[in-house]
């Protein structure tokens, strides 16, 4: 079962020295590849080194997550370019985007955070345009603004994925119409996630990508436990039933889609 976890965060496991077990369990569950997604300058080198030590199994990305954007964000973003010249280069730029969910309660402070996020997002989109690389988008309560800014950037939508998709079918159609993709986490399995399941079906199997976004968002079968790449198997099994196909068919499609998107 050649699953690829298209979006995971391994830093907490590495810092806790539990990563070897996490990787062993992933392989035992049929996960043959991981995309370790960067969120801040602190994890970029870690993921690069993990990718170098696990060729063909771990790939990595670099990007400044909107929730990590500080007034000094430009210093971090300036460090992205050299990472793409590294011998073990990232497979994408991300995750980048906008997050209006975690804004400060004070209105003036919130406006300043939004201004900083938009500036960092715009600059990183310009880098993605320059490098002509895949882009992993974080969009939380900011879908319309993210779409607008990607449109304005000139980045090819064929290189854009909205990760941890939490919008409905109309939004995914808007992304797909432009040529972009959505990827889905264990939220797909939650009983209340009707709109997200409708979005996955609206996008279709030929564009479907699956992710854990671990250590967050464990699928329903292991909800309440720390998420890890091995748990992608639960989401895949659920998705196969949702699409009415065999597990082998589902896994083959998501593997092909993920390899094509990231150029693996």
C-alpha positions as CSV (number, residue, x, y, z in Angstrom):
1,X,0.0,0.0,0.0
2,X,2.3,2.8,-1.3
3,X,0.8,5.8,0.6
4,X,2.5,9.2,0.7
5,X,1.8,11.6,3.5
6,X,1.7,14.8,1.5
7,X,1.9,17.1,4.6
8,X,3.3,16.3,8.0
9,X,5.3,18.0,10.7
10,X,8.1,15.9,12.3
11,X,9.8,18.5,14.4
12,X,8.1,17.6,17.7
13,X,9.0,13.9,17.3
14,X,12.6,14.7,16.4
15,X,13.0,17.0,19.4
16,X,11.5,14.3,21.7
17,X,13.8,11.7,20.1
18,X,10.7,9.5,19.2
19,X,11.1,10.0,15.4
20,X,12.7,6.6,14.7
21,X,9.7,4.8,16.1
22,X,7.3,7.1,14.2
23,X,9.1,6.4,10.9
24,X,9.1,2.6,11.6
25,X,5.4,2.6,12.3
26,X,4.8,4.6,9.1
27,X,6.6,2.1,7.0
28,X,4.8,-0.8,8.7
29,X,1.5,0.9,7.8
30,X,2.4,1.1,4.1
31,X,3.6,4.7,4.0
32,X,6.4,4.9,1.5
33,X,7.0,8.7,1.5
34,X,6.6,11.8,3.7
35,X,6.6,15.4,2.9
36,X,8.0,17.2,6.0
37,X,6.5,20.7,5.7
38,X,8.5,23.7,7.0
39,X,6.8,26.4,9.0
40,X,9.7,28.6,10.3
41,X,13.5,29.0,9.9
42,X,13.9,26.8,13.0
43,X,12.7,23.6,11.3
44,X,14.0,24.1,7.8
45,X,17.5,22.7,8.5
46,X,16.1,19.9,10.5
47,X,13.9,18.8,7.7
48,X,16.7,19.2,5.1
49,X,18.9,17.0,7.2
50,X,16.2,14.4,7.6
51,X,15.6,14.3,3.9
52,X,19.3,13.9,3.2
53,X,19.5,11.0,5.7
54,X,16.3,9.3,4.3
55,X,16.6,9.8,0.5
56,X,13.5,8.7,-1.3
57,X,11.5,8.4,1.9
58,X,11.5,12.0,3.4
59,X,11.2,15.1,1.3
60,X,10.9,18.6,2.7
61,X,9.6,22.1,2.1
62,X,10.5,25.5,3.4
63,X,8.2,28.3,4.1
64,X,7.1,30.8,6.8
65,X,3.8,29.9,8.2
66,X,1.5,32.9,8.7
67,X,1.2,32.3,12.4
68,X,5.0,32.6,12.6
69,X,5.2,35.9,10.9
70,X,6.8,38.5,13.1
71,X,7.8,42.1,12.5
72,X,11.3,40.7,11.5
73,X,9.7,38.2,9.0
74,X,11.8,39.5,6.1
75,X,15.0,38.1,7.7
76,X,13.5,34.6,7.6
77,X,12.1,34.9,4.1
78,X,15.4,36.1,2.8
79,X,16.9,32.7,4.0
80,X,14.5,30.7,1.8
81,X,16.3,31.3,-1.5
82,X,19.6,29.7,-0.4
83,X,17.7,26.6,0.7
84,X,16.6,26.0,-2.8
85,X,20.2,26.0,-3.9
86,X,21.1,23.3,-1.3
87,X,22.2,19.9,-2.5
88,X,19.1,18.5,-0.8
89,X,16.6,21.0,-2.1
90,X,13.0,21.5,-1.0
91,X,10.2,20.0,-3.2
92,X,8.0,23.0,-2.5
93,X,7.6,26.4,-0.9
94,X,5.3,26.3,2.0
95,X,3.4,26.3,4.0
96,X,2.6,29.9,3.4
97,X,-0.6,31.9,3.4
98,X,-3.0,33.7,5.7
99,X,-4.6,32.9,9.1
100,X,-7.5,35.0,10.3
101,X,-8.5,32.5,12.9
102,X,-5.7,33.1,15.4
103,X,-5.7,36.9,15.2
104,X,-5.4,39.0,18.4
105,X,-8.7,40.2,19.8
106,X,-7.7,43.8,19.8
107,X,-8.8,45.3,16.5
108,X,-5.7,47.4,15.9
109,X,-3.4,44.6,16.7
110,X,-5.3,42.2,14.5
111,X,-5.0,44.7,11.5
112,X,-1.2,44.9,12.0
113,X,-0.9,41.1,12.1
114,X,-2.9,40.8,8.9
115,X,-0.7,43.5,7.3
116,X,2.4,41.5,8.2
117,X,0.9,38.2,7.1
118,X,-0.1,39.6,3.7
119,X,3.3,41.2,3.2
120,X,5.1,37.9,4.0
121,X,2.7,35.9,1.8
122,X,3.1,38.3,-1.1
123,X,6.9,38.1,-0.9
124,X,6.9,34.3,-0.7
125,X,4.6,34.0,-3.6
126,X,7.0,36.1,-5.6
127,X,9.7,33.6,-4.7
128,X,7.5,30.7,-5.8
129,X,7.0,32.5,-9.1
130,X,10.7,33.0,-9.4
131,X,11.6,29.4,-8.6
132,X,8.5,28.0,-10.5
133,X,8.0,25.5,-7.7
134,X,5.0,23.9,-6.0
135,X,3.3,26.0,-3.3
136,X,1.6,24.7,-0.2
137,X,-1.1,27.1,1.1
138,X,-2.3,27.5,4.6
139,X,-5.7,29.2,4.6
140,X,-7.6,29.6,7.8
141,X,-10.7,31.8,7.6
142,X,-9.0,33.6,4.7
143,X,-10.0,31.7,1.6
144,X,-11.1,34.6,-0.6
145,X,-8.0,36.7,0.3
146,X,-5.7,33.7,-0.4
147,X,-7.2,33.1,-3.8
148,X,-7.0,36.8,-4.6
149,X,-3.3,37.1,-3.7
150,X,-2.4,33.9,-5.6
151,X,-4.3,35.3,-8.6
152,X,-2.3,38.6,-8.3
153,X,1.1,36.8,-7.9
154,X,1.2,35.2,-11.3
155,X,2.0,31.8,-9.7
156,X,0.7,29.0,-11.9
157,X,-2.4,27.5,-10.2
158,X,-1.2,24.1,-11.4
159,X,1.5,24.3,-8.7
160,X,-0.9,25.3,-5.9
161,X,-2.3,23.1,-3.2
162,X,-4.6,24.2,-0.3
163,X,-3.6,21.9,2.4
164,X,-5.9,20.7,5.2
165,X,-8.8,21.7,3.2
166,X,-11.7,22.8,5.4
167,X,-14.0,24.6,3.0
168,X,-17.0,23.3,1.1
169,X,-17.5,22.0,-2.5
170,X,-18.0,25.5,-4.0
171,X,-14.6,26.6,-2.8
172,X,-12.8,23.5,-4.0
173,X,-14.5,24.0,-7.4
174,X,-13.1,27.5,-7.5
175,X,-9.6,26.2,-6.8
176,X,-9.9,23.3,-9.4
177,X,-11.3,25.7,-12.0
178,X,-8.1,27.7,-11.8
179,X,-6.0,24.5,-11.9
180,X,-5.2,24.1,-8.2
181,X,-5.7,21.3,-5.8
182,X,-6.9,20.6,-2.3
183,X,-5.5,18.0,0.1
184,X,-7.4,16.4,2.9
185,X,-6.6,15.4,6.4
186,X,-8.2,13.1,9.0
187,X,-10.9,15.7,9.3
188,X,-12.4,13.9,6.3
189,X,-13.4,11.1,8.7
190,X,-15.1,13.2,11.4
191,X,-18.8,12.6,11.6
192,X,-19.7,16.3,11.4
193,X,-17.4,17.0,8.4
194,X,-20.1,16.7,5.7
195,X,-19.1,19.7,3.7
196,X,-15.4,18.6,3.6
197,X,-16.5,15.1,2.3
198,X,-18.6,16.9,-0.3
199,X,-15.6,18.9,-1.3
200,X,-13.4,15.8,-1.7
201,X,-16.0,14.2,-3.9
202,X,-16.4,17.4,-5.9
203,X,-12.7,17.5,-6.6
204,X,-12.6,13.9,-7.6
205,X,-10.2,11.0,-7.2
206,X,-8.0,12.1,-10.1
207,X,-6.9,15.1,-8.0
208,X,-7.1,13.8,-4.5
209,X,-4.2,14.1,-2.1
210,X,-4.2,12.9,1.5
211,X,-2.1,14.2,4.4
212,X,-1.9,13.8,8.2
213,X,-0.8,17.3,9.2
214,X,0.5,15.4,12.1
215,X,0.9,15.7,15.0
216,X,-2.5,17.3,14.7
217,X,-5.9,16.2,13.5
218,X,-5.8,12.4,14.1
219,X,-8.5,10.6,12.1
220,X,-11.6,9.4,13.8
221,X,-10.4,5.9,14.4
222,X,-7.5,7.2,16.6
223,X,-9.0,10.6,17.6
224,X,-7.6,11.8,20.9
225,X,-4.2,10.3,20.2
226,X,-1.1,12.1,18.8
227,X,-1.3,12.0,15.1
228,X,1.5,10.5,13.1
229,X,2.1,9.4,9.5
230,X,1.1,5.8,10.1
231,X,-2.4,7.0,10.8
232,X,-2.7,8.1,7.1
233,X,-3.9,4.5,6.5
234,X,-7.1,5.2,8.5
235,X,-7.9,8.2,6.3
236,X,-7.1,6.3,3.2
237,X,-9.4,3.4,4.2
238,X,-12.2,5.9,4.9
239,X,-11.7,7.7,1.6
240,X,-11.8,4.5,-0.4
241,X,-15.3,3.8,1.1
242,X,-16.3,7.4,0.5
243,X,-15.4,7.2,-3.2
244,X,-16.7,3.7,-3.6
245,X,-13.4,2.2,-4.8
246,X,-11.0,-0.4,-3.6
247,X,-8.3,0.6,-1.2
248,X,-5.7,-0.3,-3.8
249,X,-7.4,2.0,-6.4
250,X,-7.6,4.9,-3.9
251,X,-4.0,4.5,-2.8
252,X,-2.7,4.3,-6.4
253,X,-4.6,7.5,-7.3
254,X,-3.4,9.5,-4.4
255,X,0.2,8.3,-4.8
256,X,0.2,9.3,-8.5
257,X,-1.4,12.7,-7.7
258,X,1.1,13.5,-5.0
259,X,4.1,12.4,-7.0
260,X,3.0,14.5,-10.0
261,X,2.3,17.6,-7.9
262,X,5.6,17.6,-6.1
263,X,7.6,16.2,-9.0
264,X,8.8,13.2,-7.1
